[in-house]
Amino acid sequence: MSDVRPNARLNPLPALIFSSRWLQLPLYLGLIVAQAVYVFLFAKELWHLIHETPRLSEQDIMLIVLGLIDVVMISNLLMMVIVGGYETFVSRLRLEGHPDQPEWLSHVNASVLKVKLAMAIIGISSIHLLKSFIEVGMVGGLPLCATAEGQAALEALKHATVTYKACTTVTSDGVMFQAVIHGLFIISAIGIAYTDKLMTGTTTRREKEAHH
């Protein structure tokens, strides 16, 4: 016979500790504000793309579009943390049966959330790495923006009637380090997924043994 009491009252100390989960609520509300900031940033970049299209090169347009995709992927990451984190660590959203319930939310837990966050971070890192590769192909001897030559090029650009790339912040060494970091992200995600698989398999095996 089960000794679980659905409406049992907790003692004061356990109730205080359990209620402390609501301290995370302002953090998730803050992430919602960050989401709104990214919506504004997306609209700003989209307006820049539309307004400057006649004066932009194909590579410039590609970089702006990749920037828009980057904003969308970060926004997706924020939604995953807000919805999944609140559901896992604060309180249930009670979306069962709701037509707009995300498919992944029906089986979300701390382990699943970690794997999904790792995959989202890899996607964002891929976009940044692709942008860096494109910029390296565009530099063509452009000065670094941090140097005096780069600052002079930026000043000349202010008085130009055609939009072009005056300087760069990307170096070959920088791209190499980005590629290494991206590889480490992938290895970390594989490690997290493998560890989660081992833990899930062990739990399932114990449950099967308990039923026999």
C-alpha positions as CSV (number, residue, x, y, z in Angstrom):
1,M,0.0,0.0,0.0
2,S,1.4,3.4,-0.9
3,D,2.2,5.9,1.8
4,V,2.0,8.9,-0.5
5,R,-0.5,11.5,0.7
6,P,-1.4,13.8,-2.1
7,N,-2.6,16.7,0.1
8,A,-0.3,16.2,3.0
9,R,0.9,19.4,4.8
10,L,4.7,19.8,5.0
11,N,6.5,20.7,8.2
12,P,7.6,24.4,8.3
13,L,11.3,23.8,7.4
14,P,10.6,21.5,4.4
15,A,7.8,23.9,3.3
16,L,10.2,26.8,3.4
17,I,12.9,24.9,1.5
18,F,10.4,23.7,-1.2
19,S,8.9,27.2,-1.5
20,S,12.3,28.7,-2.2
21,R,12.0,27.5,-5.8
22,W,9.8,30.5,-6.4
23,L,12.9,32.7,-6.0
24,Q,13.7,31.6,-9.5
25,L,10.6,33.2,-10.9
26,P,12.2,36.7,-11.3
27,L,15.0,35.0,-13.2
28,Y,12.6,33.6,-15.8
29,L,10.7,36.9,-16.0
30,G,14.0,38.6,-16.7
31,L,14.6,36.1,-19.5
32,I,11.2,37.1,-21.0
33,V,12.5,40.7,-21.0
34,A,15.7,39.5,-22.7
35,Q,13.4,37.8,-25.3
36,A,11.7,41.1,-26.0
37,V,15.2,42.8,-26.5
38,Y,16.1,40.1,-29.1
39,V,12.8,40.8,-30.9
40,F,13.8,44.5,-31.1
41,L,17.3,43.5,-32.3
42,F,15.8,41.3,-35.0
43,A,13.5,44.1,-36.2
44,K,16.4,46.5,-36.2
45,E,18.6,44.2,-38.3
46,L,15.7,43.3,-40.7
47,W,15.1,47.0,-41.3
48,H,18.8,47.6,-42.0
49,L,18.7,44.7,-44.5
50,I,15.7,46.0,-46.3
51,H,16.8,49.7,-46.3
52,E,20.4,49.0,-47.3
53,T,19.8,46.1,-49.8
54,P,20.7,48.2,-53.0
55,R,24.1,49.2,-51.5
56,L,25.0,45.8,-50.0
57,S,27.1,43.1,-51.6
58,E,26.0,39.5,-51.6
59,Q,28.4,38.6,-48.8
60,D,27.1,41.5,-46.7
61,I,23.5,40.3,-47.2
62,M,24.5,36.8,-46.3
63,L,26.2,38.0,-43.1
64,I,23.1,40.0,-42.1
65,V,20.8,37.0,-42.8
66,L,23.1,34.7,-40.8
67,G,22.8,37.3,-38.0
68,L,19.0,37.1,-38.2
69,I,19.2,33.3,-38.0
70,D,21.5,33.7,-35.0
71,V,19.0,35.9,-33.2
72,V,16.2,33.4,-33.9
73,M,18.2,30.5,-32.6
74,I,19.2,32.4,-29.4
75,S,15.5,33.3,-29.0
76,N,14.6,29.6,-29.3
77,L,17.2,28.8,-26.7
78,L,15.7,31.4,-24.4
79,M,12.2,29.9,-24.9
80,M,13.6,26.4,-24.1
81,V,15.2,27.7,-20.9
82,I,12.1,29.7,-19.9
83,V,9.4,27.1,-20.5
84,G,11.5,24.0,-19.8
85,G,13.3,25.4,-16.8
86,Y,10.1,26.8,-15.2
87,E,8.3,23.4,-15.8
88,T,11.2,21.4,-14.4
89,F,12.4,23.5,-11.4
90,V,9.5,25.9,-10.4
91,S,6.0,24.7,-11.1
92,R,4.0,22.8,-13.7
93,L,2.5,24.8,-16.5
94,R,-0.4,22.3,-16.8
95,L,-0.5,22.4,-20.6
96,E,-1.7,18.8,-21.0
97,G,-4.2,18.7,-23.9
98,H,-3.4,22.3,-25.0
99,P,-3.2,22.4,-28.9
100,D,-0.1,24.6,-28.7
101,Q,1.9,22.5,-26.2
102,P,5.5,22.0,-27.5
103,E,6.1,18.3,-28.4
104,W,9.3,18.2,-26.4
105,L,7.6,19.6,-23.2
106,S,5.6,16.4,-22.7
107,H,8.7,14.5,-21.6
108,V,11.0,17.2,-20.4
109,N,13.2,16.7,-17.4
110,A,16.6,18.0,-16.2
111,S,18.5,15.5,-18.3
112,V,16.5,16.1,-21.5
113,L,16.7,19.8,-21.0
114,K,20.5,19.7,-20.7
115,V,20.8,17.7,-24.0
116,K,18.5,20.1,-25.9
117,L,20.3,23.1,-24.5
118,A,23.7,21.6,-25.6
119,M,22.3,21.0,-29.1
120,A,21.0,24.5,-29.3
121,I,24.3,26.0,-28.2
122,I,26.1,23.9,-30.9
123,G,23.6,25.3,-33.5
124,I,24.4,28.9,-32.4
125,S,28.1,28.2,-32.4
126,S,27.8,26.8,-36.0
127,I,26.2,30.1,-37.1
128,H,28.9,32.2,-35.5
129,L,31.6,30.0,-37.1
130,L,30.0,30.2,-40.5
131,K,29.9,34.0,-40.2
132,S,33.6,34.1,-39.3
133,F,34.4,31.9,-42.3
134,I,32.6,34.2,-44.6
135,E,34.2,37.3,-43.1
136,V,37.7,35.7,-43.5
137,G,36.9,35.2,-47.2
138,M,35.8,38.9,-47.5
139,V,38.7,40.5,-45.7
140,G,41.1,40.7,-48.6
141,G,43.8,42.5,-46.7
142,L,41.4,44.8,-44.7
143,P,42.9,46.2,-41.6
144,L,41.8,45.2,-38.1
145,C,39.3,47.6,-36.6
146,A,41.3,47.9,-33.5
147,T,44.3,49.3,-35.3
148,A,44.9,52.9,-36.4
149,E,44.4,51.9,-40.1
150,G,41.1,50.3,-39.2
151,Q,39.9,53.5,-37.4
152,A,40.9,55.6,-40.3
153,A,39.0,53.3,-42.7
154,L,35.9,53.6,-40.4
155,E,36.1,57.4,-40.5
156,A,36.4,57.3,-44.3
157,L,33.3,55.1,-44.5
158,K,31.2,57.7,-42.6
159,H,31.6,60.1,-45.6
160,A,31.2,57.5,-48.3
161,T,28.0,57.1,-50.3
162,V,28.4,53.4,-50.9
163,T,28.2,50.9,-48.1
164,Y,31.2,48.6,-47.9
165,K,33.2,46.8,-45.3
166,A,36.0,49.1,-44.1
167,C,37.8,46.8,-41.5
168,T,37.5,43.4,-39.9
169,T,37.6,42.0,-36.4
170,V,38.2,38.5,-37.7
171,T,41.7,36.9,-38.0
172,S,42.7,33.4,-39.2
173,D,43.9,32.5,-35.7
174,G,40.6,33.7,-34.3
175,V,38.7,31.4,-36.7
176,M,40.9,28.5,-35.8
177,F,40.2,29.0,-32.1
178,Q,36.5,29.3,-32.8
179,A,36.6,26.0,-34.7
180,V,38.4,24.4,-31.7
181,I,35.8,25.7,-29.3
182,H,33.0,24.5,-31.6
183,G,34.6,21.1,-31.6
184,L,34.7,21.1,-27.8
185,F,31.0,22.0,-27.7
186,I,30.2,19.0,-29.9
187,I,32.3,16.7,-27.7
188,S,30.6,18.0,-24.6
189,A,27.2,17.5,-26.1
190,I,28.1,13.9,-27.0
191,G,29.3,13.3,-23.5
192,I,26.1,14.7,-22.0
193,A,23.9,12.7,-24.3
194,Y,25.9,9.5,-23.6
195,T,25.8,10.0,-19.8
196,D,22.1,10.6,-20.0
197,K,21.7,7.4,-22.0
198,L,23.6,5.4,-19.4
199,M,21.6,6.9,-16.5
200,T,18.3,6.3,-18.3
201,G,19.3,2.7,-19.1
202,T,20.3,2.0,-15.5
203,T,17.0,3.5,-14.2
204,T,14.9,1.4,-16.7
205,R,16.8,-1.7,-15.8
206,R,16.2,-1.2,-12.1
207,E,12.5,-0.6,-12.7
208,K,12.2,-3.8,-14.6
209,E,14.0,-5.7,-11.9
210,A,11.8,-4.2,-9.3
211,H,8.7,-5.5,-11.1
212,H,10.0,-9.1,-11.3
